[in-house]
Amino acid sequence: MTISGATGGLYASLIGRQSTGNRATIAATMASGGQEPAAGGSSRGVSSYDFTNMTKNQMVEASRQLQSGGVIDLTQAGMLQMAGPLGKVGRNGEFVPFTAAEREALGNQPMNYIQTAQEAIAGIESRGEAGNPKSGYADWKQILAVLQSRQGTPSGVDIKA
């Protein structure tokens, strides 16, 4: 069993510690459906967002790009970066953080972020908290609209010769 979450104060302290990685490689990976370019090579041309098949590591970079462009705010970027499993449930019901190896594996596993946003919205609605401003409902609705409107749009251009 895993524990998932996307709201709360925890992600705010983690956002600044995420590494940006190689933007060209991440953009090329997003365009190729999760396949990184061969070592030493580069993907040339225009890459596009595929939020239906994006790893957590790719989402860190994509959400930073969207946030720095003013499309989403810092809270929403954090919600996207923290979406998905955060840890496991131990023998006595306690929270057990993932090991470094588990975090690395999860960071490279593709997720469907559009579906994740839809599920977050449905969960909030099913609890009857859509009207609660602290539920994250408005943020998830805006995130979903952004992801859907940006799906397949250019995320980067590689101009290396």
PyMOL CGO cylinders between C-alpha atoms (Angstrom):
from pymol import cmd
from pymol.cgo import CYLINDER

trace = [
    CYLINDER, 0.00, 0.00, 0.00, 1.24, 3.51, -0.77, 0.3, 1, 1, 1, 1, 1, 1,
    CYLINDER, 1.24, 3.51, -0.77, 0.29, 6.90, 0.56, 0.3, 1, 1, 1, 1, 1, 1,
    CYLINDER, 0.29, 6.90, 0.56, -0.48, 9.56, -2.02, 0.3, 1, 1, 1, 1, 1, 1,
    CYLINDER, -0.48, 9.56, -2.02, -0.92, 13.25, -1.66, 0.3, 1, 1, 1, 1, 1, 1,
    CYLINDER, -0.92, 13.25, -1.66, -0.66, 16.51, -3.46, 0.3, 1, 1, 1, 1, 1, 1,
    CYLINDER, -0.66, 16.51, -3.46, -1.65, 19.18, -0.98, 0.3, 1, 1, 1, 1, 1, 1,
    CYLINDER, -1.65, 19.18, -0.98, -0.30, 20.35, 2.34, 0.3, 1, 1, 1, 1, 1, 1,
    CYLINDER, -0.30, 20.35, 2.34, 2.79, 22.25, 3.41, 0.3, 1, 1, 1, 1, 1, 1,
    CYLINDER, 2.79, 22.25, 3.41, 5.31, 19.43, 2.95, 0.3, 1, 1, 1, 1, 1, 1,
    CYLINDER, 5.31, 19.43, 2.95, 5.85, 19.97, -0.77, 0.3, 1, 1, 1, 1, 1, 1,
    CYLINDER, 5.85, 19.97, -0.77, 6.73, 23.64, -0.35, 0.3, 1, 1, 1, 1, 1, 1,
    CYLINDER, 6.73, 23.64, -0.35, 9.98, 22.78, 1.40, 0.3, 1, 1, 1, 1, 1, 1,
    CYLINDER, 9.98, 22.78, 1.40, 10.84, 20.15, -1.19, 0.3, 1, 1, 1, 1, 1, 1,
    CYLINDER, 10.84, 20.15, -1.19, 10.34, 22.23, -4.33, 0.3, 1, 1, 1, 1, 1, 1,
    CYLINDER, 10.34, 22.23, -4.33, 13.56, 24.17, -3.89, 0.3, 1, 1, 1, 1, 1, 1,
    CYLINDER, 13.56, 24.17, -3.89, 15.57, 20.97, -3.41, 0.3, 1, 1, 1, 1, 1, 1,
    CYLINDER, 15.57, 20.97, -3.41, 14.53, 19.29, -6.68, 0.3, 1, 1, 1, 1, 1, 1,
    CYLINDER, 14.53, 19.29, -6.68, 17.29, 19.27, -9.28, 0.3, 1, 1, 1, 1, 1, 1,
    CYLINDER, 17.29, 19.27, -9.28, 16.46, 20.83, -12.61, 0.3, 1, 1, 1, 1, 1, 1,
    CYLINDER, 16.46, 20.83, -12.61, 18.30, 18.21, -14.62, 0.3, 1, 1, 1, 1, 1, 1,
    CYLINDER, 18.30, 18.21, -14.62, 19.23, 18.62, -18.23, 0.3, 1, 1, 1, 1, 1, 1,
    CYLINDER, 19.23, 18.62, -18.23, 16.41, 20.64, -19.82, 0.3, 1, 1, 1, 1, 1, 1,
    CYLINDER, 16.41, 20.64, -19.82, 17.21, 19.50, -23.35, 0.3, 1, 1, 1, 1, 1, 1,
    CYLINDER, 17.21, 19.50, -23.35, 17.24, 15.84, -22.32, 0.3, 1, 1, 1, 1, 1, 1,
    CYLINDER, 17.24, 15.84, -22.32, 14.00, 16.20, -20.37, 0.3, 1, 1, 1, 1, 1, 1,
    CYLINDER, 14.00, 16.20, -20.37, 12.29, 18.01, -23.24, 0.3, 1, 1, 1, 1, 1, 1,
    CYLINDER, 12.29, 18.01, -23.24, 13.50, 15.38, -25.69, 0.3, 1, 1, 1, 1, 1, 1,
    CYLINDER, 13.50, 15.38, -25.69, 12.38, 12.61, -23.36, 0.3, 1, 1, 1, 1, 1, 1,
    CYLINDER, 12.38, 12.61, -23.36, 8.91, 14.16, -23.08, 0.3, 1, 1, 1, 1, 1, 1,
    CYLINDER, 8.91, 14.16, -23.08, 8.65, 14.30, -26.85, 0.3, 1, 1, 1, 1, 1, 1,
    CYLINDER, 8.65, 14.30, -26.85, 9.77, 10.70, -27.32, 0.3, 1, 1, 1, 1, 1, 1,
    CYLINDER, 9.77, 10.70, -27.32, 7.20, 9.23, -24.95, 0.3, 1, 1, 1, 1, 1, 1,
    CYLINDER, 7.20, 9.23, -24.95, 9.63, 8.58, -22.12, 0.3, 1, 1, 1, 1, 1, 1,
    CYLINDER, 9.63, 8.58, -22.12, 12.60, 7.27, -24.10, 0.3, 1, 1, 1, 1, 1, 1,
    CYLINDER, 12.60, 7.27, -24.10, 15.75, 9.26, -23.39, 0.3, 1, 1, 1, 1, 1, 1,
    CYLINDER, 15.75, 9.26, -23.39, 18.01, 10.06, -26.33, 0.3, 1, 1, 1, 1, 1, 1,
    CYLINDER, 18.01, 10.06, -26.33, 21.09, 7.89, -26.68, 0.3, 1, 1, 1, 1, 1, 1,
    CYLINDER, 21.09, 7.89, -26.68, 24.12, 8.96, -24.65, 0.3, 1, 1, 1, 1, 1, 1,
    CYLINDER, 24.12, 8.96, -24.65, 26.04, 11.72, -26.39, 0.3, 1, 1, 1, 1, 1, 1,
    CYLINDER, 26.04, 11.72, -26.39, 23.25, 12.32, -28.86, 0.3, 1, 1, 1, 1, 1, 1,
    CYLINDER, 23.25, 12.32, -28.86, 20.55, 14.89, -28.85, 0.3, 1, 1, 1, 1, 1, 1,
    CYLINDER, 20.55, 14.89, -28.85, 17.03, 15.02, -30.10, 0.3, 1, 1, 1, 1, 1, 1,
    CYLINDER, 17.03, 15.02, -30.10, 16.68, 17.80, -32.66, 0.3, 1, 1, 1, 1, 1, 1,
    CYLINDER, 16.68, 17.80, -32.66, 13.55, 19.75, -33.33, 0.3, 1, 1, 1, 1, 1, 1,
    CYLINDER, 13.55, 19.75, -33.33, 10.50, 20.69, -31.34, 0.3, 1, 1, 1, 1, 1, 1,
    CYLINDER, 10.50, 20.69, -31.34, 9.46, 18.66, -28.32, 0.3, 1, 1, 1, 1, 1, 1,
    CYLINDER, 9.46, 18.66, -28.32, 5.94, 18.68, -26.96, 0.3, 1, 1, 1, 1, 1, 1,
    CYLINDER, 5.94, 18.68, -26.96, 4.18, 18.05, -23.67, 0.3, 1, 1, 1, 1, 1, 1,
    CYLINDER, 4.18, 18.05, -23.67, 2.60, 14.62, -23.14, 0.3, 1, 1, 1, 1, 1, 1,
    CYLINDER, 2.60, 14.62, -23.14, 0.99, 14.82, -19.74, 0.3, 1, 1, 1, 1, 1, 1,
    CYLINDER, 0.99, 14.82, -19.74, -0.57, 11.38, -20.23, 0.3, 1, 1, 1, 1, 1, 1,
    CYLINDER, -0.57, 11.38, -20.23, 2.84, 9.69, -20.26, 0.3, 1, 1, 1, 1, 1, 1,
    CYLINDER, 2.84, 9.69, -20.26, 5.25, 11.72, -18.16, 0.3, 1, 1, 1, 1, 1, 1,
    CYLINDER, 5.25, 11.72, -18.16, 7.58, 10.65, -15.37, 0.3, 1, 1, 1, 1, 1, 1,
    CYLINDER, 7.58, 10.65, -15.37, 7.72, 12.43, -12.03, 0.3, 1, 1, 1, 1, 1, 1,
    CYLINDER, 7.72, 12.43, -12.03, 11.20, 13.69, -12.95, 0.3, 1, 1, 1, 1, 1, 1,
    CYLINDER, 11.20, 13.69, -12.95, 9.86, 15.14, -16.20, 0.3, 1, 1, 1, 1, 1, 1,
    CYLINDER, 9.86, 15.14, -16.20, 6.92, 16.71, -14.36, 0.3, 1, 1, 1, 1, 1, 1,
    CYLINDER, 6.92, 16.71, -14.36, 9.31, 18.53, -12.03, 0.3, 1, 1, 1, 1, 1, 1,
    CYLINDER, 9.31, 18.53, -12.03, 10.82, 20.29, -15.04, 0.3, 1, 1, 1, 1, 1, 1,
    CYLINDER, 10.82, 20.29, -15.04, 7.52, 20.77, -16.88, 0.3, 1, 1, 1, 1, 1, 1,
    CYLINDER, 7.52, 20.77, -16.88, 5.82, 22.27, -13.82, 0.3, 1, 1, 1, 1, 1, 1,
    CYLINDER, 5.82, 22.27, -13.82, 8.77, 24.61, -13.31, 0.3, 1, 1, 1, 1, 1, 1,
    CYLINDER, 8.77, 24.61, -13.31, 8.47, 25.77, -16.91, 0.3, 1, 1, 1, 1, 1, 1,
    CYLINDER, 8.47, 25.77, -16.91, 4.73, 26.33, -16.49, 0.3, 1, 1, 1, 1, 1, 1,
    CYLINDER, 4.73, 26.33, -16.49, 5.22, 28.12, -13.18, 0.3, 1, 1, 1, 1, 1, 1,
    CYLINDER, 5.22, 28.12, -13.18, 8.05, 30.34, -14.42, 0.3, 1, 1, 1, 1, 1, 1,
    CYLINDER, 8.05, 30.34, -14.42, 5.88, 31.25, -17.40, 0.3, 1, 1, 1, 1, 1, 1,
    CYLINDER, 5.88, 31.25, -17.40, 3.05, 32.32, -15.10, 0.3, 1, 1, 1, 1, 1, 1,
    CYLINDER, 3.05, 32.32, -15.10, 0.70, 29.58, -16.31, 0.3, 1, 1, 1, 1, 1, 1,
    CYLINDER, 0.70, 29.58, -16.31, 0.42, 27.94, -12.88, 0.3, 1, 1, 1, 1, 1, 1,
    CYLINDER, 0.42, 27.94, -12.88, 1.39, 29.22, -9.44, 0.3, 1, 1, 1, 1, 1, 1,
    CYLINDER, 1.39, 29.22, -9.44, 3.91, 27.80, -7.00, 0.3, 1, 1, 1, 1, 1, 1,
    CYLINDER, 3.91, 27.80, -7.00, 1.26, 25.87, -5.06, 0.3, 1, 1, 1, 1, 1, 1,
    CYLINDER, 1.26, 25.87, -5.06, 0.00, 24.21, -8.23, 0.3, 1, 1, 1, 1, 1, 1,
    CYLINDER, 0.00, 24.21, -8.23, 3.55, 23.37, -9.34, 0.3, 1, 1, 1, 1, 1, 1,
    CYLINDER, 3.55, 23.37, -9.34, 4.07, 21.71, -5.98, 0.3, 1, 1, 1, 1, 1, 1,
    CYLINDER, 4.07, 21.71, -5.98, 0.81, 19.79, -6.28, 0.3, 1, 1, 1, 1, 1, 1,
    CYLINDER, 0.81, 19.79, -6.28, 1.94, 18.39, -9.63, 0.3, 1, 1, 1, 1, 1, 1,
    CYLINDER, 1.94, 18.39, -9.63, 5.42, 17.56, -8.37, 0.3, 1, 1, 1, 1, 1, 1,
    CYLINDER, 5.42, 17.56, -8.37, 4.06, 15.77, -5.29, 0.3, 1, 1, 1, 1, 1, 1,
    CYLINDER, 4.06, 15.77, -5.29, 1.26, 13.90, -7.09, 0.3, 1, 1, 1, 1, 1, 1,
    CYLINDER, 1.26, 13.90, -7.09, 1.46, 10.15, -6.74, 0.3, 1, 1, 1, 1, 1, 1,
    CYLINDER, 1.46, 10.15, -6.74, 2.80, 7.92, -4.02, 0.3, 1, 1, 1, 1, 1, 1,
    CYLINDER, 2.80, 7.92, -4.02, 4.75, 9.55, -1.19, 0.3, 1, 1, 1, 1, 1, 1,
    CYLINDER, 4.75, 9.55, -1.19, 5.53, 6.47, 0.86, 0.3, 1, 1, 1, 1, 1, 1,
    CYLINDER, 5.53, 6.47, 0.86, 4.27, 3.14, 2.15, 0.3, 1, 1, 1, 1, 1, 1,
    CYLINDER, 4.27, 3.14, 2.15, 2.26, 1.95, 5.11, 0.3, 1, 1, 1, 1, 1, 1,
    CYLINDER, 2.26, 1.95, 5.11, 4.34, 0.00, 7.60, 0.3, 1, 1, 1, 1, 1, 1,
    CYLINDER, 4.34, 0.00, 7.60, 3.40, -3.07, 9.66, 0.3, 1, 1, 1, 1, 1, 1,
    CYLINDER, 3.40, -3.07, 9.66, 1.78, -1.00, 12.39, 0.3, 1, 1, 1, 1, 1, 1,
    CYLINDER, 1.78, -1.00, 12.39, 0.03, 1.42, 10.06, 0.3, 1, 1, 1, 1, 1, 1,
    CYLINDER, 0.03, 1.42, 10.06, 2.77, 4.03, 10.25, 0.3, 1, 1, 1, 1, 1, 1,
    CYLINDER, 2.77, 4.03, 10.25, 4.03, 6.07, 7.32, 0.3, 1, 1, 1, 1, 1, 1,
    CYLINDER, 4.03, 6.07, 7.32, 7.26, 4.66, 5.86, 0.3, 1, 1, 1, 1, 1, 1,
    CYLINDER, 7.26, 4.66, 5.86, 9.11, 6.90, 3.38, 0.3, 1, 1, 1, 1, 1, 1,
    CYLINDER, 9.11, 6.90, 3.38, 10.37, 5.32, 0.19, 0.3, 1, 1, 1, 1, 1, 1,
    CYLINDER, 10.37, 5.32, 0.19, 14.03, 4.36, 0.08, 0.3, 1, 1, 1, 1, 1, 1,
    CYLINDER, 14.03, 4.36, 0.08, 16.34, 6.25, -2.27, 0.3, 1, 1, 1, 1, 1, 1,
    CYLINDER, 16.34, 6.25, -2.27, 16.16, 3.37, -4.76, 0.3, 1, 1, 1, 1, 1, 1,
    CYLINDER, 16.16, 3.37, -4.76, 12.34, 3.32, -4.61, 0.3, 1, 1, 1, 1, 1, 1,
    CYLINDER, 12.34, 3.32, -4.61, 12.17, 7.11, -5.08, 0.3, 1, 1, 1, 1, 1, 1,
    CYLINDER, 12.17, 7.11, -5.08, 14.51, 6.86, -8.07, 0.3, 1, 1, 1, 1, 1, 1,
    CYLINDER, 14.51, 6.86, -8.07, 12.41, 4.10, -9.64, 0.3, 1, 1, 1, 1, 1, 1,
    CYLINDER, 12.41, 4.10, -9.64, 9.18, 6.05, -9.07, 0.3, 1, 1, 1, 1, 1, 1,
    CYLINDER, 9.18, 6.05, -9.07, 10.78, 9.19, -10.52, 0.3, 1, 1, 1, 1, 1, 1,
    CYLINDER, 10.78, 9.19, -10.52, 11.32, 7.35, -13.79, 0.3, 1, 1, 1, 1, 1, 1,
    CYLINDER, 11.32, 7.35, -13.79, 7.91, 5.63, -13.98, 0.3, 1, 1, 1, 1, 1, 1,
    CYLINDER, 7.91, 5.63, -13.98, 5.46, 7.33, -16.36, 0.3, 1, 1, 1, 1, 1, 1,
    CYLINDER, 5.46, 7.33, -16.36, 2.18, 8.63, -14.98, 0.3, 1, 1, 1, 1, 1, 1,
    CYLINDER, 2.18, 8.63, -14.98, -0.93, 10.06, -16.57, 0.3, 1, 1, 1, 1, 1, 1,
    CYLINDER, -0.93, 10.06, -16.57, -1.10, 13.50, -14.94, 0.3, 1, 1, 1, 1, 1, 1,
    CYLINDER, -1.10, 13.50, -14.94, -4.37, 14.40, -16.67, 0.3, 1, 1, 1, 1, 1, 1,
    CYLINDER, -4.37, 14.40, -16.67, -5.97, 11.32, -15.13, 0.3, 1, 1, 1, 1, 1, 1,
    CYLINDER, -5.97, 11.32, -15.13, -4.33, 12.12, -11.77, 0.3, 1, 1, 1, 1, 1, 1,
    CYLINDER, -4.33, 12.12, -11.77, -5.89, 15.60, -11.80, 0.3, 1, 1, 1, 1, 1, 1,
    CYLINDER, -5.89, 15.60, -11.80, -9.28, 14.16, -12.78, 0.3, 1, 1, 1, 1, 1, 1,
    CYLINDER, -9.28, 14.16, -12.78, -9.06, 11.65, -9.93, 0.3, 1, 1, 1, 1, 1, 1,
    CYLINDER, -9.06, 11.65, -9.93, -8.10, 14.36, -7.43, 0.3, 1, 1, 1, 1, 1, 1,
    CYLINDER, -8.10, 14.36, -7.43, -11.11, 16.43, -8.51, 0.3, 1, 1, 1, 1, 1, 1,
    CYLINDER, -11.11, 16.43, -8.51, -13.45, 13.42, -8.32, 0.3, 1, 1, 1, 1, 1, 1,
    CYLINDER, -13.45, 13.42, -8.32, -12.13, 12.55, -4.85, 0.3, 1, 1, 1, 1, 1, 1,
    CYLINDER, -12.13, 12.55, -4.85, -12.73, 16.06, -3.54, 0.3, 1, 1, 1, 1, 1, 1,
    CYLINDER, -12.73, 16.06, -3.54, -16.22, 16.08, -5.07, 0.3, 1, 1, 1, 1, 1, 1,
    CYLINDER, -16.22, 16.08, -5.07, -17.05, 12.67, -3.59, 0.3, 1, 1, 1, 1, 1, 1,
    CYLINDER, -17.05, 12.67, -3.59, -16.14, 13.96, -0.13, 0.3, 1, 1, 1, 1, 1, 1,
    CYLINDER, -16.14, 13.96, -0.13, -18.42, 16.95, -0.68, 0.3, 1, 1, 1, 1, 1, 1,
    CYLINDER, -18.42, 16.95, -0.68, -15.55, 19.41, -0.27, 0.3, 1, 1, 1, 1, 1, 1,
    CYLINDER, -15.55, 19.41, -0.27, -15.60, 21.12, -3.66, 0.3, 1, 1, 1, 1, 1, 1,
    CYLINDER, -15.60, 21.12, -3.66, -16.83, 24.30, -1.97, 0.3, 1, 1, 1, 1, 1, 1,
    CYLINDER, -16.83, 24.30, -1.97, -14.09, 24.25, 0.66, 0.3, 1, 1, 1, 1, 1, 1,
    CYLINDER, -14.09, 24.25, 0.66, -11.36, 26.70, -0.41, 0.3, 1, 1, 1, 1, 1, 1,
    CYLINDER, -11.36, 26.70, -0.41, -8.75, 24.66, 1.50, 0.3, 1, 1, 1, 1, 1, 1,
    CYLINDER, -8.75, 24.66, 1.50, -9.58, 21.40, -0.35, 0.3, 1, 1, 1, 1, 1, 1,
    CYLINDER, -9.58, 21.40, -0.35, -7.42, 22.21, -3.37, 0.3, 1, 1, 1, 1, 1, 1,
    CYLINDER, -7.42, 22.21, -3.37, -10.44, 21.80, -5.65, 0.3, 1, 1, 1, 1, 1, 1,
    CYLINDER, -10.44, 21.80, -5.65, -9.99, 25.12, -7.48, 0.3, 1, 1, 1, 1, 1, 1,
    CYLINDER, -9.99, 25.12, -7.48, -6.29, 24.45, -7.91, 0.3, 1, 1, 1, 1, 1, 1,
    CYLINDER, -6.29, 24.45, -7.91, -6.89, 20.97, -9.34, 0.3, 1, 1, 1, 1, 1, 1,
    CYLINDER, -6.89, 20.97, -9.34, -9.56, 22.34, -11.71, 0.3, 1, 1, 1, 1, 1, 1,
    CYLINDER, -9.56, 22.34, -11.71, -7.10, 24.95, -12.99, 0.3, 1, 1, 1, 1, 1, 1,
    CYLINDER, -7.10, 24.95, -12.99, -4.30, 22.37, -13.22, 0.3, 1, 1, 1, 1, 1, 1,
    CYLINDER, -4.30, 22.37, -13.22, -6.55, 20.07, -15.28, 0.3, 1, 1, 1, 1, 1, 1,
    CYLINDER, -6.55, 20.07, -15.28, -7.51, 22.91, -17.62, 0.3, 1, 1, 1, 1, 1, 1,
    CYLINDER, -7.51, 22.91, -17.62, -3.83, 23.84, -18.11, 0.3, 1, 1, 1, 1, 1, 1,
    CYLINDER, -3.83, 23.84, -18.11, -2.73, 20.24, -18.72, 0.3, 1, 1, 1, 1, 1, 1,
    CYLINDER, -2.73, 20.24, -18.72, -5.52, 19.64, -21.22, 0.3, 1, 1, 1, 1, 1, 1,
    CYLINDER, -5.52, 19.64, -21.22, -4.88, 22.91, -23.05, 0.3, 1, 1, 1, 1, 1, 1,
    CYLINDER, -4.88, 22.91, -23.05, -1.10, 22.32, -23.18, 0.3, 1, 1, 1, 1, 1, 1,
    CYLINDER, -1.10, 22.32, -23.18, -1.27, 18.62, -24.13, 0.3, 1, 1, 1, 1, 1, 1,
    CYLINDER, -1.27, 18.62, -24.13, 0.74, 18.19, -27.33, 0.3, 1, 1, 1, 1, 1, 1,
    CYLINDER, 0.74, 18.19, -27.33, 1.91, 21.80, -27.44, 0.3, 1, 1, 1, 1, 1, 1,
    CYLINDER, 1.91, 21.80, -27.44, 5.60, 22.65, -27.85, 0.3, 1, 1, 1, 1, 1, 1,
    CYLINDER, 5.60, 22.65, -27.85, 7.61, 22.41, -24.64, 0.3, 1, 1, 1, 1, 1, 1,
    CYLINDER, 7.61, 22.41, -24.64, 11.02, 23.15, -26.07, 0.3, 1, 1, 1, 1, 1, 1,
    CYLINDER, 11.02, 23.15, -26.07, 13.11, 23.56, -29.15, 0.3, 1, 1, 1, 1, 1, 1,
    CYLINDER, 13.11, 23.56, -29.15, 16.55, 22.01, -29.62, 0.3, 1, 1, 1, 1, 1, 1,
    CYLINDER, 16.55, 22.01, -29.62, 18.59, 24.31, -31.85, 0.3, 1, 1, 1, 1, 1, 1,
    CYLINDER, 18.59, 24.31, -31.85, 21.89, 22.42, -31.67, 0.3, 1, 1, 1, 1, 1, 1,
    CYLINDER, 21.89, 22.42, -31.67, 23.43, 21.73, -35.05, 0.3, 1, 1, 1, 1, 1, 1,
]
cmd.load_cgo(trace, "trace")
